[in-house]
Amino acid sequence: MMKHTKFALRFLCLVLALTAAVPSALADTDLPYDTYNYDYWEDIVITPAAYVPGGALSGTDYTYQGNPVGAFKTPQDMFVAEDGTIWVADTGNNRIVVLSADMKQAINIIDGFDMDGERQTFNAPYGVCVSENQQIYIADSNNHRIVVLEMDGSLCKIVENPQSEVLEDGFVFTPLKVSVDYADRIYCIAQKMFEGIMVFEAAGNFTGFFGTINVKISLWEKFWRKLATKEERSKQQLFIPTEFTGIDVDDEGFVYASNVDTDGLQAVRRLNPRGQDVIRKGPSQNLGGDLWGDDTHTYSGPSRIVDVVYRGYGIYSLLDSKRGRVFTYDHEGNLLYIFGGLGTQTGTFNTPVAIEHSGNTLMVLDAYRATILLFNATEYGQLINDAVALRYSGDEEKAVEKWAQVLLLNENDELANSGIGKAYLTAGDNEQAMKYLKRGMNRAYYSVAYKRYRNEMIKDNLQYILSGVLVLIIAVIVVLKIRKNKKHGAKGAEA
Amino acid sequence: MKEQFSRDKWKQLFYTVSHPSDGYYWIRHQDRGSVGIALLLVVLFSLSFSMNRAYASFIVNDVNPRAVNSLTEMFGVVLLFLILCVSNWSVTCLMNGEGRLKDIVIAVGYALFPIIVTMVLATIASQFLAENEEAFYSIILIIGLGYGAIMMLIGIMQVHNYTLGKTLITLFLTLLALFIIIFLGLLMVDLISKVYNFGHSIYTELIFRT
């Protein structure tokens, strides 16, 4: 009787556990996209979802001062300020819309400002940014100026018509994206400006270019240009550097800048104050989004990275408009997870143009749909974020706990395996360390673990090894002696 | 069949490995070699090659285990071996070579022996190596490959009764012939598939029209 009730109880527990587990297991398969990553061999590995769609924000959801805000029209940029407020450059409607941090209401609409007693409006503002000093920077593109406003909407300054010897005559300044660092230096991506990011000092004077990408001309192309006549050369494609597409400034004042790389090798740069690229590349030496874009369908070719967001603790995400993917890297250049896709379902993009983050929510602005799509971290994504953040701050011990949990969800995660392997190595368990480091494809540390393991083995079994060698030597001598004797014996018999 | 793998034939293999010049001479002039053993060595070579790719230790091995397929590798090795022998034969025929196809097969096949042995040895040794010690692994492999190459050179020289210079020239021509054979092979496959596709499309057209 007792046995039966016990069995029934267990069965009940099992059923409960199953019913509890099933919905969450099914949730991933309902996503309109796959979450994946590349392993050491550059093969695609599908992983559990790191981020799931968490709704969308559209202009029609909001009212401001009793009037409906109305749908956005081809919005081009988005910025999340320090206090969490969301600033949308509603390009087609010539205005800036500000949403509250909880995304529940519109708290401001800026459609113009007063200058010298006159009302001025915007013309297709492409970019918006809020500085640490609470000033609003607006790239008023078709008015060819950057407008700087105070929080109350009054004009602070206007940056326009930059003058410099390095600028060509007749250059028309059309700012597209702006970003500001702690010293109020303005970083601006301008249309048809291939020399790099334009930098303006706090007063608004143009000081020079920043992070110029050098043109790469192969020996082969040089050879052909030598052969070509002047006329032919003039008809050839110009060798121009790639354009920058998005900027973000991190806590230390380093500038993350994304660019379109037609080779698909490096689509993001981390520029130090002198404009040098100091980004770190991971084991694949690739920061260009998808490693394999050579399919033969419409969406083939390398990823087209249109924006970058720095998310703290060395983590940054890139937005690809070609296949609608979001790539997330850590400070060492390791790919953490890739998700997203183009389409018409909820949670997919049509024309993604800007990416931002607010807490653990990633936001992607879609220009065509005129909505902001939200993505919330799943347990898996959150664990990876936490582990990477802990490692970035140097707390390896706590990171290992997170990595162990990551492994429960995805046994193949190389970073997690590697992290746990390192922990075992420090703890002195060389055999376990070898196992995990091998799974993590970490040769350097595996070798260290193996060396220690080998020394241990030799030390423990020294007596057996030595006696084995001794026995072997004796055996060889004996065999040789016997053979000699036999030969002698045979010869003796013959004689 | 039994004769191919007789005790004397095996002995001759080991003799040839230790005394290549002499060994190959007797293989040519007294039929002491065995085509069976040579082909067996080719198969063993492809196996040891696959084994090395799949089982050499993690530290020295940068081959994606998912890319190792011993069957297709064996197919490739055997095919390459046959093309090499045939192209060498066709070149030496025109250049006063004395060797028969049989001798060439044996000369090349036997030369694989040291490579097989060192490949297996290196794979085993790699299990006991850590980083910065890969040199041992590659030295074993290089010795095997070098010895194999020397054996093959001597073998070709002996079976055709060539001087060293002439051997090198014929080897270069052999390489050219090898590429020509591969090129013709690919051309033929391509043309045949075109003819097949033509026939196939006519067939489908007829099927759909009627």
Interface residues (C-beta under 8 A of the other chain):
Chain A: W41 D43 K438 R443 A444 Y446 S447 V448 Y450 K451 R454
Chain B: F58 I59 N64 R66 F128 A130 E131 N132
